Every structure is written in structure tokens, then in C-alpha cells.
Amino acid sequence: MASDAKSATSFEEGLKGASEKVAEFHEEKSALKRLQHWLHQTPSAVPMIVLVVALIIFGFLSENFFKATTLSTILQQIAIVGIIGCAQSLVVLTAGIDLSVGAIAVFSSVLMGQFTFRYGIPAPMAIGLGLALGTLMGFVNGWLVAKIKLPPFIVTLGTWQILLASNFIFSANETIRSSDIAAQAPSLQFWGQSIQPGGVKVLYAVFLMVALVAIMAYVLRQTAWGRHVYAVGDDPDAAELAGVQTKRVLIQVYALAGFFCAIAGWVMIGRFGSVSPTASTGQLGNIQSITAVVIGGISLFGGRGSIVGMFFGALIVGVFEMGLKMVGTDPQWTFFLIGLLIILAVAVDQWIRKASA
């Protein structure tokens, strides 16, 4: 016993003056690694840089590019895509995809018009019904994805076809003329009205798009529901273990996407003047919104990206279309360059995702 006490005392005396620091490991990060980490933390940075570079290049190539009327026209042209892009962004953040967004927008606009002119429902009530039914279409998508466990791609591919067919059947391919709407239901064309600050025409639809982007950017980053959306997209199993009601969140996301698409349908009436079941948005709205989302830096794998990035992505497409037109190049170059941007954006996303691995 005495020897044990003596050895313990000598051991303690031996520790006197020794360093009390715990072992630490420092990894020297290269500039490339720091850039990768910064881009992972700031997903809207890449599209913002691309947008600034595009603006500088086209501003240099065309002296009229930076005129207020040109920039206003770009914003007007992307108003519908920007609003549908808000819907698509929500879905993609949950690692899903919605191919029915354009069909919901067109069908909602047709419902608003037909309710007013065929059934005599007051325009404000018809607009409310159109918005509610658009939300219901999104809800059905969400229910099939969350409850029946069907893949989002398959579900929305199916509902895209169903809604487009329903749109043509219900409308009987009838277009409601702009003059009739202006005379009998001007509220349907509300978002086509404009103000002219400094003599530059700016549609109400542009302010609506900017407001929706700002509101959703706040909701996604500053509210619990927004964080749940990111969590579901990043790892649904872990999110469910953490107490997130993943099925409810998915249904809410798709329903809200449907609501935004219905708003876009209302904007379409104001933007184009008429109600047409053959509007190109029904066929191209899904591709245009996915393009804005991907170029905007939102990961198709879910859980990463920002709705502001989507806005920058839509602006990039608008700037390319307007810039190349003003320079006088073949319009096909627009699709060529946008295609390259999509591939590059996905490649950059894959590279950035390695920072979180």
C-alpha cells in the first residue's frame, strides 16, 4: 500500500509543469477550399456573379443596353417565369421537381376567365376561385408524393398531362379576347397595369414578383417552417427523427407551389391581355422555371440554395435573350448559351456539395 501511494505521488509530481492543452488538429485550407466553402454557404453568389458579368459584357457590346427602358423590359419579360420559379424553388428545395407548374398556371387563368364569362361569376370571386383551385391542384401533387410515396417526377408528369387536357376540354379551346375582358372584367387584367416613373413603364406584375421573392426569401431563412423545408430536402429521415412532420411539410410545399402558379395564371391574363388555353406557358413553364432554378444555384438534390438565386437565374436568362437580340445575333445562340449554363451550374453544384461531405 505504501509503495502504491509513493508511486501515485511521484506520478503527480511528474505531471507538474506539463501542458494541459488537449490535442488539436489544424487543417490548412487552400484558397480553393475556402472559396468552395464560401460558395456552399452563399448559394446565390455564383448566379449573381454570372449576372453581373453578363450585364457588363452586353453593356459594352450595346450602348443602348443600360437604358432604363431595356432593363424594365427584361423585368417584364421574366415576371411570369419568376413567379412560377418561386413555386418550383420550393419543390426543388425538398429534393422534388414539379413538371405541372406551367399547366397549373394556364388552367388557373382559364378557370378565372371561364367562371367570369361563361358562368357570370363576378371577376373578383372568379379570381379567388381560380387561386383556390390552383392551390388544390398543388395539394393533390403533394398528397400523392407524401402519402402515396410516388416519385415527384412521375406524379407531376402525370398531372401535367391531366391538367393540360382538362384545360382544353373545359375551355373548349375558346380564347377570351382582351377587349371583352377590359370592358367586362378589368380586374382580371390588374397585373398588366403599369406605372411610369421617369417615363419608364413598369408593370404591377414586376412589383408582385419582387415582393414574392422577398417574402419567400425571408420565410425560408428566418422561420421554423422554412428551416423544415431545407431539412426535408437535405435528409428527410433525419428531419423526421428530429420531430419535423415531413409529410405535412411536403403537402404544404406543393400546395403553396400551386397557389403561386395560380397567381402566375392571373398575371398571365394581365400580361397578355387575353385568356388563352393554348398559352405557351402550359408547355414551357416547367422548363423555364427549372432553368431559372438550376442556373440560380438551387441544388436538384435538395436542401441547398436560395430563392434569391432563382431570381438571379431568371434575370440571367432575360439578360441573355435581350442582350443577344440587341447585339443582332441568331436567337438560337440564346438556347445554346443557356444550355451551357445549365450544365455548368449542375457541375458547380456537384463541386460545391463536396464541401459539405
C-alpha positions as CSV (number, residue, x, y, z in Angstrom):
1,M,0.0,0.0,0.0
2,A,2.8,2.4,0.9
3,S,4.5,1.7,-2.4
4,D,1.3,2.4,-4.3
5,A,0.9,5.8,-2.5
6,K,4.5,6.6,-3.2
7,S,4.2,5.8,-7.0
8,A,1.0,7.9,-7.2
9,T,2.7,10.8,-5.5
10,S,5.7,10.6,-7.9
11,F,3.3,10.4,-10.9
12,E,1.5,13.5,-9.8
13,E,4.9,15.3,-9.2
14,G,5.9,14.2,-12.7
15,L,2.9,15.9,-14.2
16,K,3.7,19.3,-12.7
17,G,4.6,21.8,-15.3
18,A,3.2,19.6,-18.1
19,S,1.0,21.2,-20.7
20,E,-2.8,20.9,-20.0
21,K,-3.8,21.5,-23.6
22,V,-5.9,18.9,-25.4
23,A,-4.5,17.6,-28.6
24,E,-5.6,19.8,-31.5
25,F,-5.6,19.1,-35.3
26,H,-5.4,22.0,-37.7
27,E,-6.2,21.6,-41.3
28,E,-4.7,24.2,-43.6
29,K,-7.3,25.2,-46.1
30,S,-6.2,26.3,-49.5
31,A,-7.8,29.3,-51.2
32,L,-9.8,27.0,-53.4
33,K,-11.1,25.1,-50.4
34,R,-12.1,28.4,-48.8
35,L,-13.8,29.5,-52.0
36,Q,-15.7,26.2,-52.1
37,H,-16.8,26.6,-48.5
38,W,-18.0,30.2,-49.1
39,L,-20.0,29.2,-52.2
40,H,-21.6,26.4,-50.2
41,Q,-22.6,28.9,-47.5
42,T,-23.7,31.5,-50.1
43,P,-25.5,29.6,-52.9
44,S,-26.8,32.8,-54.7
45,A,-23.2,34.1,-55.2
46,V,-22.5,32.2,-58.4
47,P,-25.6,33.3,-60.3
48,M,-25.1,36.9,-59.0
49,I,-21.5,36.9,-60.4
50,V,-22.7,35.4,-63.7
51,L,-25.4,38.1,-63.9
52,V,-23.0,41.0,-63.2
53,V,-20.6,39.7,-65.8
54,A,-23.4,39.3,-68.4
55,L,-24.6,42.8,-67.7
56,I,-21.1,44.2,-68.1
57,I,-20.5,42.3,-71.4
58,F,-23.8,43.3,-73.0
59,G,-23.5,46.8,-71.7
60,F,-20.1,47.0,-73.5
61,L,-21.4,45.4,-76.7
62,S,-24.6,47.6,-77.0
63,E,-24.7,51.2,-76.0
64,N,-28.5,51.0,-75.5
65,F,-28.4,48.1,-73.2
66,F,-28.3,50.0,-69.9
67,K,-31.2,52.3,-70.9
68,A,-34.0,52.2,-68.3
69,T,-36.5,51.0,-70.9
70,T,-34.3,48.0,-71.7
71,L,-33.9,46.9,-68.1
72,S,-37.6,47.5,-67.5
73,T,-38.5,45.3,-70.5
74,I,-36.2,42.5,-69.1
75,L,-38.1,42.6,-65.8
76,Q,-41.5,42.5,-67.5
77,Q,-40.4,39.5,-69.6
78,I,-39.4,37.4,-66.6
79,A,-42.3,38.3,-64.4
80,I,-44.3,35.2,-65.0
81,V,-41.2,32.9,-65.0
82,G,-40.1,34.5,-61.8
83,I,-43.4,33.8,-60.0
84,I,-43.5,30.2,-61.3
85,G,-39.9,29.9,-60.3
86,C,-40.9,30.7,-56.7
87,A,-43.2,27.6,-56.9
88,Q,-40.5,25.4,-58.5
89,S,-37.9,26.6,-56.0
90,L,-39.9,25.4,-53.0
91,V,-40.4,21.9,-54.6
92,V,-36.8,21.5,-55.6
93,L,-35.6,22.5,-52.1
94,T,-37.4,19.4,-50.9
95,A,-35.4,17.3,-53.4
96,G,-38.5,17.1,-55.7
97,I,-39.5,18.5,-59.0
98,D,-42.8,19.8,-60.4
99,L,-43.4,19.4,-64.1
100,S,-47.0,20.6,-63.8
101,V,-46.3,24.3,-62.8
102,G,-47.0,25.7,-66.3
103,A,-50.2,23.6,-66.7
104,I,-51.5,24.8,-63.3
105,A,-50.8,28.4,-64.3
106,V,-52.6,28.2,-67.6
107,F,-55.6,26.2,-66.3
108,S,-56.0,28.6,-63.4
109,S,-56.1,31.5,-65.8
110,V,-58.7,29.7,-67.9
111,L,-60.8,28.9,-64.9
112,M,-60.8,32.6,-63.9
113,G,-61.9,33.6,-67.3
114,Q,-64.5,31.0,-67.9
115,F,-66.0,31.4,-64.5
116,T,-66.5,35.1,-65.3
117,F,-67.7,34.9,-68.9
118,R,-69.4,31.6,-69.1
119,Y,-71.0,31.3,-65.7
120,G,-71.4,35.0,-64.8
121,I,-69.5,34.9,-61.6
122,P,-68.1,38.3,-60.6
123,A,-64.5,38.7,-61.6
124,P,-63.1,39.1,-58.0
125,M,-64.9,35.9,-56.9
126,A,-63.7,34.1,-60.0
127,I,-60.1,35.1,-59.3
128,G,-60.5,33.8,-55.7
129,L,-61.9,30.5,-57.0
130,G,-59.0,30.2,-59.5
131,L,-56.4,30.8,-56.8
132,A,-58.1,28.2,-54.6
133,L,-58.3,25.6,-57.3
134,G,-54.7,26.2,-58.3
135,T,-53.8,25.5,-54.6
136,L,-55.9,22.4,-54.7
137,M,-54.0,21.1,-57.8
138,G,-50.8,21.6,-55.9
139,F,-52.2,19.9,-52.9
140,V,-53.1,16.8,-54.9
141,N,-49.5,16.7,-56.2
142,G,-48.2,16.9,-52.6
143,W,-50.6,14.3,-51.3
144,L,-49.6,11.8,-53.9
145,V,-45.9,12.4,-53.2
146,A,-46.1,12.5,-49.4
147,K,-48.8,10.0,-48.6
148,I,-48.7,7.5,-51.5
149,K,-44.9,7.8,-51.8
150,L,-44.9,8.2,-55.5
151,P,-41.8,9.9,-57.1
152,P,-42.4,13.6,-57.7
153,F,-41.2,13.4,-61.3
154,I,-43.8,10.7,-62.2
155,V,-46.6,12.4,-60.2
156,T,-46.2,15.8,-61.8
157,L,-45.5,14.4,-65.2
158,G,-48.9,12.7,-65.0
159,T,-50.7,15.7,-63.6
160,W,-49.1,17.9,-66.2
161,Q,-50.8,15.9,-68.9
162,I,-54.1,15.6,-67.0
163,L,-54.3,19.4,-66.3
164,L,-53.4,20.4,-69.9
165,A,-56.1,18.0,-71.2
166,S,-58.6,19.3,-68.7
167,N,-57.7,22.9,-69.7
168,F,-58.5,22.3,-73.3
169,I,-61.7,20.3,-72.5
170,F,-63.1,22.8,-70.1
171,S,-62.3,25.8,-72.2
172,A,-63.4,24.1,-75.5
173,N,-60.3,25.8,-76.9
174,E,-62.0,29.1,-76.6
175,T,-59.9,32.3,-76.2
176,I,-61.5,35.2,-74.4
177,R,-60.5,38.4,-76.1
178,S,-58.6,41.2,-74.5
179,S,-61.2,43.8,-75.4
180,D,-64.0,41.8,-73.8
181,I,-62.0,41.4,-70.6
182,A,-61.2,45.1,-70.5
183,A,-64.9,46.0,-70.9
184,Q,-66.5,43.5,-68.6
185,A,-63.9,42.2,-66.1
186,P,-60.9,44.6,-65.9
187,S,-59.8,43.2,-62.5
188,L,-58.6,40.1,-64.5
189,Q,-56.1,42.3,-66.2
190,F,-55.0,44.1,-63.0
191,W,-51.3,42.9,-63.1
192,G,-51.0,44.2,-66.6
193,Q,-51.4,47.8,-65.4
194,S,-48.3,49.9,-65.0
195,I,-46.8,53.0,-63.6
196,Q,-44.3,55.2,-65.4
197,P,-41.7,56.6,-63.0
198,G,-39.4,58.9,-65.0
199,G,-41.3,57.9,-68.2
200,V,-40.3,54.2,-67.9
201,K,-43.1,51.7,-68.0
202,V,-43.1,49.2,-65.1
203,L,-45.9,46.6,-64.8
204,Y,-47.5,45.9,-61.5
205,A,-46.5,42.3,-62.2
206,V,-42.9,43.2,-61.7
207,F,-43.5,44.6,-58.2
208,L,-45.5,41.4,-57.4
209,M,-42.7,39.2,-58.5
210,V,-40.1,41.1,-56.4
211,A,-42.4,41.1,-53.4
212,L,-43.0,37.3,-53.6
213,V,-39.3,36.7,-53.9
214,A,-38.5,38.9,-50.9
215,I,-41.3,37.4,-48.8
216,M,-40.3,33.8,-49.6
217,A,-36.6,34.6,-49.0
218,Y,-37.4,35.8,-45.5
219,V,-39.8,32.8,-44.8
220,L,-37.3,30.2,-45.9
221,R,-34.3,31.7,-44.0
222,Q,-36.0,33.2,-40.9
223,T,-38.9,30.9,-39.9
224,A,-39.1,27.4,-38.5
225,W,-41.2,26.3,-41.4
226,G,-38.5,27.5,-43.9
227,R,-35.9,25.6,-42.0
228,H,-38.1,22.5,-42.0
229,V,-38.3,22.8,-45.8
230,Y,-34.5,22.7,-46.1
231,A,-34.3,19.9,-43.6
232,V,-36.7,17.7,-45.6
233,G,-34.7,18.3,-48.7
234,D,-31.4,17.6,-47.1
235,D,-32.3,14.4,-45.2
236,P,-36.0,13.5,-44.7
237,D,-35.2,10.6,-42.4
238,A,-33.1,12.7,-40.1
239,A,-35.7,15.5,-40.2
240,E,-38.4,13.1,-39.1
241,L,-36.3,11.8,-36.3
242,A,-35.8,15.4,-35.2
243,G,-39.5,15.9,-34.9
244,V,-40.3,17.5,-38.3
245,Q,-43.6,16.4,-39.8
246,T,-42.1,15.7,-43.2
247,K,-45.4,14.6,-44.9
248,R,-47.2,17.7,-43.8
249,V,-44.3,19.9,-44.9
250,L,-44.3,18.3,-48.4
251,I,-48.0,18.7,-48.8
252,Q,-47.8,22.4,-47.7
253,V,-44.9,23.0,-50.2
254,Y,-46.7,21.6,-53.2
255,A,-50.0,23.4,-52.2
256,L,-48.1,26.7,-51.9
257,A,-46.5,26.0,-55.2
258,G,-49.9,25.5,-56.7
259,F,-51.0,28.8,-55.2
260,F,-48.0,30.6,-56.7
261,C,-48.8,29.1,-60.1
262,A,-52.4,30.3,-59.9
263,I,-51.1,33.8,-59.2
264,A,-48.9,33.4,-62.2
265,G,-52.0,32.5,-64.2
266,W,-53.7,35.7,-63.1
267,V,-50.6,37.7,-64.1
268,M,-50.7,36.0,-67.5
269,I,-54.1,37.5,-68.2
270,G,-52.8,41.0,-67.4
271,R,-49.5,40.4,-69.2
272,F,-51.0,39.0,-72.5
273,G,-54.4,40.7,-72.2
274,S,-56.5,37.6,-73.1
275,V,-57.3,34.2,-71.7
276,S,-55.9,31.5,-73.9
277,P,-55.8,27.8,-73.2
278,T,-53.0,27.5,-75.7
279,A,-50.7,29.8,-74.0
280,S,-47.1,28.6,-74.3
281,T,-46.6,28.7,-70.6
282,G,-48.5,25.5,-70.3
283,Q,-45.9,23.6,-72.4
284,L,-42.8,25.6,-71.5
285,G,-43.4,26.9,-68.0
286,N,-41.9,23.8,-66.3
287,I,-38.7,24.0,-68.4
288,Q,-38.4,27.8,-68.0
289,S,-38.8,27.6,-64.2
290,I,-36.4,24.6,-63.8
291,T,-33.9,26.6,-65.9
292,A,-34.1,29.6,-63.6
293,V,-33.9,27.3,-60.5
294,V,-30.8,25.4,-61.8
295,I,-28.9,28.4,-63.1
296,G,-29.9,30.2,-59.8
297,G,-27.8,27.7,-57.8
298,I,-30.6,25.7,-56.1
299,S,-29.4,22.1,-55.8
300,L,-31.5,19.5,-57.6
301,F,-30.6,17.1,-54.7
302,G,-32.5,19.4,-52.3
303,G,-31.6,21.2,-49.1
304,R,-29.3,23.9,-50.6
305,G,-30.0,27.1,-52.5
306,S,-32.0,30.3,-52.2
307,I,-35.0,31.8,-53.9
308,V,-32.9,34.9,-54.5
309,G,-30.6,32.8,-56.6
310,M,-33.6,31.6,-58.6
311,F,-34.4,35.3,-59.2
312,F,-30.9,35.9,-60.4
313,G,-31.2,32.8,-62.7
314,A,-34.4,34.2,-64.3
315,L,-32.6,37.5,-64.8
316,I,-29.7,35.8,-66.4
317,V,-32.0,34.2,-69.0
318,G,-33.7,37.5,-69.6
319,V,-30.4,39.4,-69.9
320,F,-29.1,36.8,-72.4
321,E,-32.2,36.9,-74.5
322,M,-32.3,40.7,-74.6
323,G,-28.6,41.2,-74.9
324,L,-28.1,38.8,-77.8
325,K,-31.2,40.3,-79.6
326,M,-29.7,43.8,-79.3
327,V,-26.3,42.6,-80.5
328,G,-28.0,41.2,-83.5
329,T,-27.0,37.5,-83.2
330,D,-29.0,34.5,-84.2
331,P,-31.7,33.8,-81.5
332,Q,-30.6,30.2,-81.4
333,W,-27.4,31.3,-79.6
334,T,-29.6,32.1,-76.6
335,F,-30.7,28.5,-76.2
336,F,-27.1,27.3,-76.9
337,L,-25.6,29.5,-74.1
338,I,-28.4,28.8,-71.6
339,G,-27.9,25.1,-72.2
340,L,-24.2,25.5,-71.4
341,L,-25.1,27.5,-68.3
342,I,-27.4,24.7,-67.1
343,I,-24.7,22.1,-67.4
344,L,-22.1,24.4,-65.8
345,A,-24.5,25.2,-62.9
346,V,-25.1,21.5,-62.1
347,A,-21.3,20.8,-62.4
348,V,-20.6,23.7,-60.0
349,D,-23.3,22.4,-57.6
350,Q,-21.7,19.0,-57.5
351,W,-18.3,20.6,-56.8
352,I,-19.7,22.8,-54.0
353,R,-21.5,19.8,-52.4
354,K,-18.2,18.2,-51.7
355,A,-17.6,21.0,-49.2
356,S,-20.4,19.5,-47.0
357,A,-19.2,15.9,-47.5
